[in-house]
Amino acid sequence: MSAANSASVNGADVDEANPLEQSTITMLDVLEEEKELEEEYAAVLGGSDEKECTYAKGAIQRQALYSCLTCCPEARDDPKKSAGVCLACSYKCHENHELIELYTRRNFRCDCPTLEKRCALNPQLEAMQPKNENNLYNHNFQGVYCKCKRPYPDPERTTEETMLQCVICEDWFHLQHMQAPEGSDKLSNACSEMICDCCMERHEFLRDYSALALQPAAAAKESEIEEVNVVDSQPTKNEQQSEQQSEQPAEKRLKLSDDACRRPKSSKEHKGAAFWANDWRKALCRCDKCLELYKEQSVEFLLDAEDSVENYEKRGMKRIEENSSYEQGIRALASIDRTKQIDVITEYNRMGDKLKEFLQSFAANKKVVTEDDIKRFFAGMRSEKSTAVSQPYFCR
């Protein structure tokens, strides 16, 4: 019997089985979607603490940050009058405020205790704290980005927009608003970090490393040649010692070989933004002269492996791996029989319908949904569930 005939003869069985199979797939789809949301959450928030204010810890190497325009309305005209608050304060102290999500910033101390409104997470502080003088602010705190100074997402934009964050100035840029080589749209997806055209121009020493940056396909062959020159330009310790043997006393040879500058000398002048692969920072020279240069230009963080956004996101991923709703859901789904799986899916769909209905009233009245509103919704769901427990259970 052919497969077609078999399907026709057993049509009733297939139809009868489909709802169960489709329901099971639907539940797995839900868990997969939950996993994607968790990963996105981890990427944005990293290992940020959602319960305790970070002010007491001083400047945090990297943390999720939010600009509050409700507490600092003057920041709309002057970004220097902005305030950035940590994740926990955005939940507890600035609920229903106009917040600008800044993703992550380096070496920033939470400003919440420095505002006129007392920080609810620092009750031990009796008075408003002095302004954090070492915090850096830019127009991102006003809710605008790039050289075009437009919001994201841009309400006037009709096409999809992609923005990249510069690893140095930490502003976000549209690719078309930076001086970038033709074909850089593909590099934006392949790169690990990006340095905007302005920062490349401001920190000229980075141009010497341009051969290590990703290149458009059209320049790939030339890039390979350039990279070879970079490698050749870095002498080995044996070569250095050999050259210095006749000129320096023996006790000084090792020190000189370690302190020798290894910054490559690019034969091609680089213009515009640069797109970098993983671990490009490891190639930065660490001789005394270059270390002093990094300090003078306030870019010492480039030598810190923990500074990268990639590392920040990894910390977030590690955190959700320890308590993943996806993994918990998969284990729970595997531990119950198929009849109960249908019950779980039915209740999930019912909750989804009721939640949509609940939220529609807020949208219609243009009201902000608060934490208390969500708690009230689920309290109502639990109450309905308790009432349903007394109803007889029928086998399916």
matplotlib code that plots the C-alpha trace (Angstrom):
import matplotlib.pyplot as plt

x = [0.0, 1.3, 1.9, -0.9, -3.4, -2.2, -2.9, -6.3, -7.3, -6.1, -7.4, -9.5, -6.6, -4.4, -7.0, -7.6, -3.8, -3.2, -4.6, -2.3, 0.8, 0.0, -0.5, 2.8, 4.7, 2.9, 4.2, 7.7, 7.4, 6.4, 9.5, 11.7, 10.3, 10.9, 14.5, 14.9, 13.5, 15.8, 18.8, 17.8, 17.2, 20.7, 22.4, 20.8, 21.1, 24.2, 24.7, 23.0, 21.3, 17.6, 17.1, 20.0, 21.2, 24.9, 25.7, 27.5, 29.8, 31.1, 31.7, 30.7, 32.9, 29.8, 26.1, 22.7, 21.8, 18.8, 18.5, 15.5, 14.1, 11.3, 13.7, 16.0, 13.8, 16.6, 18.7, 16.5, 18.5, 21.8, 23.0, 25.5, 22.4, 21.4, 21.2, 21.8, 20.2, 21.0, 18.6, 17.3, 16.5, 14.8, 12.3, 12.0, 12.6, 11.7, 8.6, 6.3, 9.0, 10.2, 13.3, 15.8, 17.4, 21.2, 22.1, 25.4, 28.0, 31.5, 32.8, 29.5, 28.1, 24.4, 23.0, 19.8, 21.0, 22.3, 18.8, 16.3, 14.0, 15.5, 16.7, 14.3, 17.0, 19.4, 17.4, 20.6, 21.5, 19.9, 20.6, 21.0, 24.5, 27.0, 27.0, 29.1, 31.8, 33.5, 30.3, 30.3, 27.1, 26.3, 23.2, 22.2, 20.9, 18.5, 17.1, 18.9, 21.8, 24.3, 25.4, 21.9, 20.7, 17.5, 15.6, 15.6, 13.4, 12.8, 9.1, 9.6, 11.6, 9.7, 12.5, 14.4, 17.3, 20.5, 22.7, 26.2, 27.7, 31.3, 33.4, 35.2, 32.7, 29.8, 27.5, 25.3, 25.6, 23.8, 26.2, 25.3, 26.3, 29.8, 32.7, 32.9, 34.3, 31.9, 30.5, 30.7, 27.0, 28.3, 31.0, 28.5, 27.1, 30.5, 32.4, 32.7, 33.3, 33.2, 35.1, 33.4, 35.2, 35.5, 37.2, 39.5, 40.5, 40.8, 43.0, 45.4, 47.5, 44.5, 45.2, 48.4, 46.3, 43.9, 45.4, 43.9, 40.4, 37.9, 37.9, 35.1, 35.4, 36.8, 39.8, 40.3, 43.3, 45.0, 44.2, 45.9, 49.1, 48.9, 48.4, 51.5, 53.4, 52.0, 53.2, 56.6, 56.9, 56.9, 60.4, 60.8, 62.6, 65.6, 65.8, 65.7, 68.3, 70.6, 70.4, 71.0, 73.7, 76.6, 75.2, 73.8, 75.0, 73.6, 71.5, 69.6, 68.8, 65.7, 64.1, 64.7, 63.2, 60.1, 59.7, 60.2, 57.3, 55.3, 52.9, 52.6, 53.3, 50.6, 51.7, 48.1, 46.3, 43.0, 40.0, 36.6, 35.2, 36.9, 35.2, 37.1, 37.0, 37.2, 40.3, 41.6, 42.5, 45.2, 47.3, 47.6, 51.2, 51.9, 55.3, 55.8, 55.4, 52.1, 50.8, 51.4, 49.7, 46.6, 46.6, 46.9, 44.0, 41.9, 41.5, 43.3, 40.1, 41.0, 43.6, 41.0, 39.4, 36.5, 35.6, 34.1, 30.4, 30.8, 32.1, 29.2, 26.7, 28.4, 28.0, 24.3, 24.1, 25.9, 23.3, 20.3, 21.9, 21.8, 18.1, 16.6, 12.9, 13.4, 15.3, 12.8, 9.9, 11.5, 12.1, 8.5, 7.1, 9.0, 7.9, 4.1, 1.9, 0.3, -3.1, -1.7, 0.4, -2.9, -4.2, -1.0, -1.3, -5.0, -4.4, -1.5, -3.7, -6.5, -4.0, -2.7, -6.2, -7.1, -3.8, -4.4, -7.9, -6.5, -3.8, -6.2, -8.0, -4.7, -4.0, -7.4, -7.1, -3.4, -2.5, 0.9, 0.9, 2.5, 4.0, 0.9, -1.4, 0.4, 0.3, -3.4, -4.0, -2.2, -3.9, -7.2, -6.0, -5.0, -8.4, -10.1, -7.9, -8.8, -12.5, -12.0, -10.3, -13.6, -15.0, -14.9, -12.1, -13.1, -10.8, -10.3]
y = [0.0, 3.4, 6.1, 8.1, 5.3, 4.6, 8.2, 8.0, 4.8, 6.0, 9.5, 9.4, 8.3, 11.0, 13.7, 12.4, 12.5, 15.9, 18.1, 16.4, 16.6, 20.2, 21.0, 19.5, 21.4, 24.5, 24.1, 23.5, 26.6, 28.5, 27.3, 28.1, 31.6, 31.9, 30.9, 33.6, 36.2, 35.0, 35.3, 38.8, 39.7, 38.4, 40.4, 43.7, 43.3, 41.2, 40.2, 43.4, 43.1, 43.9, 44.0, 46.1, 49.5, 49.6, 53.0, 51.7, 49.7, 52.9, 53.0, 49.6, 48.2, 47.5, 47.5, 48.1, 51.8, 54.0, 57.8, 59.3, 62.4, 62.6, 63.4, 65.4, 67.3, 69.9, 67.1, 67.4, 70.6, 69.8, 66.2, 67.2, 67.6, 64.0, 61.1, 57.5, 54.9, 51.2, 48.4, 48.0, 51.7, 51.8, 49.2, 50.5, 54.3, 55.3, 53.2, 55.0, 57.6, 58.4, 56.2, 55.9, 52.5, 53.0, 49.3, 49.2, 51.8, 51.4, 52.8, 54.4, 55.0, 55.0, 58.6, 57.7, 58.7, 62.1, 63.1, 65.2, 62.3, 59.9, 56.5, 53.9, 51.3, 53.3, 54.3, 54.6, 57.7, 60.6, 63.3, 63.8, 62.7, 64.8, 64.4, 61.7, 63.8, 60.9, 59.8, 60.6, 61.8, 62.3, 62.9, 59.2, 60.3, 62.5, 59.6, 60.5, 58.7, 58.9, 62.0, 62.5, 62.7, 60.8, 58.6, 54.8, 53.4, 56.4, 57.0, 58.7, 55.8, 53.4, 50.9, 48.6, 50.3, 48.9, 50.7, 49.8, 51.0, 52.4, 50.6, 53.8, 56.7, 54.2, 56.2, 54.3, 55.0, 54.2, 52.6, 55.2, 58.0, 56.9, 57.0, 53.3, 51.4, 50.1, 46.7, 47.4, 46.4, 42.8, 43.6, 45.0, 41.5, 39.7, 42.1, 41.7, 45.4, 48.6, 51.9, 54.9, 57.1, 60.0, 57.9, 56.4, 59.9, 61.0, 58.1, 58.0, 55.0, 52.7, 53.3, 51.3, 48.3, 48.8, 45.7, 43.6, 45.0, 43.2, 44.3, 44.2, 41.4, 43.7, 44.5, 41.0, 40.1, 43.4, 42.9, 39.5, 41.1, 43.9, 41.4, 39.5, 42.8, 43.4, 40.0, 40.5, 43.9, 42.3, 40.9, 37.8, 38.0, 36.1, 38.7, 41.5, 40.0, 39.3, 42.9, 44.3, 41.9, 44.0, 47.3, 46.5, 44.8, 41.3, 42.3, 44.8, 42.6, 40.9, 44.1, 45.8, 42.9, 43.0, 46.8, 47.0, 48.5, 46.0, 48.4, 47.5, 50.1, 50.0, 51.0, 51.9, 54.9, 54.0, 56.2, 55.9, 53.4, 50.1, 46.7, 44.3, 40.5, 38.7, 39.2, 42.1, 43.9, 41.2, 42.6, 46.0, 46.8, 46.9, 48.6, 51.5, 54.1, 52.7, 52.2, 55.9, 56.8, 54.8, 56.6, 60.0, 59.3, 57.6, 54.4, 52.1, 50.0, 48.6, 46.4, 44.9, 41.7, 42.1, 45.4, 44.1, 44.0, 40.3, 39.5, 41.5, 39.4, 36.2, 37.0, 37.4, 34.1, 32.3, 33.7, 32.5, 29.1, 28.7, 29.4, 29.0, 28.9, 27.1, 24.2, 24.1, 24.0, 21.2, 19.1, 19.7, 18.8, 15.6, 14.6, 14.6, 12.4, 13.6, 14.2, 16.6, 18.2, 19.2, 20.6, 22.7, 24.0, 24.7, 26.7, 28.6, 29.6, 30.6, 32.8, 34.3, 35.3, 36.8, 38.7, 40.2, 41.2, 42.7, 44.7, 46.0, 48.1, 49.8, 50.5, 51.9, 54.3, 55.0, 53.9, 52.5, 48.9, 48.8, 45.9, 46.0, 45.6, 42.5, 41.1, 41.8, 40.0, 36.8, 36.9, 36.8, 33.9, 32.0, 32.7, 31.3, 28.2, 27.6, 27.7, 25.3, 22.7, 21.7, 20.8, 17.0, 15.8, 13.9, 11.5, 12.2]
z = [0.0, -0.9, 1.6, 0.1, 0.5, 4.0, 4.9, 3.4, 5.1, 8.5, 8.1, 11.1, 13.3, 11.9, 12.5, 16.0, 16.7, 15.2, 18.0, 20.5, 18.3, 17.3, 21.0, 22.0, 19.2, 20.3, 23.9, 22.6, 20.5, 23.6, 25.4, 22.5, 22.4, 26.1, 25.6, 22.9, 25.3, 28.0, 25.8, 24.6, 28.3, 29.2, 26.3, 27.4, 31.1, 31.4, 35.0, 36.4, 39.7, 39.6, 43.4, 44.8, 43.9, 42.7, 44.1, 47.2, 44.9, 43.2, 39.4, 37.9, 35.1, 33.0, 34.0, 32.4, 32.6, 32.1, 31.8, 33.6, 31.9, 34.5, 37.3, 35.0, 32.5, 32.0, 30.4, 27.3, 26.5, 28.2, 28.4, 31.2, 33.5, 32.9, 35.4, 34.8, 37.1, 37.6, 36.8, 40.3, 40.7, 37.3, 38.7, 42.3, 42.2, 38.7, 37.9, 35.5, 34.7, 31.2, 31.0, 28.1, 27.8, 27.4, 27.1, 29.0, 29.9, 31.4, 34.7, 35.6, 39.1, 39.7, 40.0, 41.8, 45.3, 43.9, 42.8, 44.8, 45.1, 47.7, 46.5, 47.9, 47.8, 50.0, 53.1, 55.1, 53.1, 55.0, 52.4, 48.7, 47.7, 45.7, 41.9, 40.5, 38.9, 37.0, 35.2, 31.4, 29.6, 26.0, 23.8, 24.2, 27.7, 25.8, 23.8, 20.5, 18.8, 16.0, 14.2, 12.9, 16.6, 15.9, 18.4, 18.2, 17.0, 14.7, 14.4, 11.0, 9.5, 7.2, 6.7, 9.1, 10.8, 12.2, 14.7, 16.0, 19.2, 19.1, 21.7, 22.6, 22.7, 23.3, 21.0, 18.6, 14.8, 11.6, 9.1, 6.4, 8.8, 9.3, 6.9, 6.1, 3.2, 0.6, 1.5, 5.3, 5.7, 5.7, 8.2, 10.7, 11.0, 11.2, 13.5, 17.3, 17.9, 16.0, 16.4, 14.7, 12.2, 14.7, 17.3, 14.7, 13.8, 17.4, 18.4, 15.5, 16.9, 16.1, 12.4, 12.8, 13.6, 10.7, 8.9, 11.7, 11.1, 9.0, 5.4, 2.7, 0.2, -2.5, -0.3, 1.1, -1.0, -0.2, 3.5, 3.5, 2.2, 4.7, 7.6, 6.6, 6.8, 10.3, 11.5, 10.0, 11.6, 15.1, 15.8, 18.0, 21.3, 19.7, 17.0, 19.4, 21.7, 18.7, 17.6, 21.0, 22.1, 20.9, 22.3, 25.7, 28.9, 29.4, 32.5, 30.3, 27.3, 28.7, 29.9, 26.6, 24.7, 26.8, 26.5, 22.8, 21.0, 18.9, 17.4, 13.7, 11.0, 8.4, 4.9, 4.0, 5.4, 7.0, 6.7, 8.4, 10.9, 11.7, 12.3, 14.5, 15.0, 18.4, 20.5, 18.4, 21.6, 22.4, 19.5, 21.1, 22.1, 25.9, 25.9, 28.3, 25.6, 24.4, 27.9, 28.5, 25.3, 26.3, 29.6, 28.0, 25.7, 28.4, 26.5, 29.0, 29.1, 25.7, 27.4, 29.8, 28.5, 30.9, 29.4, 26.1, 25.5, 24.5, 27.9, 29.5, 27.5, 28.5, 32.1, 31.5, 29.6, 32.4, 34.8, 32.9, 32.4, 36.2, 36.4, 32.9, 32.5, 29.2, 30.9, 33.7, 31.2, 29.2, 32.3, 33.5, 30.1, 30.0, 33.5, 32.8, 30.6, 27.3, 28.8, 31.4, 28.7, 27.0, 30.3, 30.6, 27.1, 27.5, 30.7, 29.0, 26.0, 28.4, 30.4, 27.2, 26.0, 29.4, 29.6, 26.2, 27.2, 30.5, 28.7, 26.0, 28.7, 29.5, 25.9, 25.3, 28.2, 27.5, 31.0, 32.1, 33.3, 36.8, 38.8, 41.0, 38.0, 36.9, 40.4, 40.5, 37.2, 38.4, 41.7, 39.8, 37.8, 40.9, 42.4, 39.3, 39.4, 43.1, 42.2, 39.3, 41.6, 43.1, 39.7, 38.9, 36.6, 33.5, 31.8, 28.1]

ax = plt.figure().add_subplot(projection="3d")
ax.plot(x, y, z, "-o")
ax.set_aspect("equal")
plt.show()
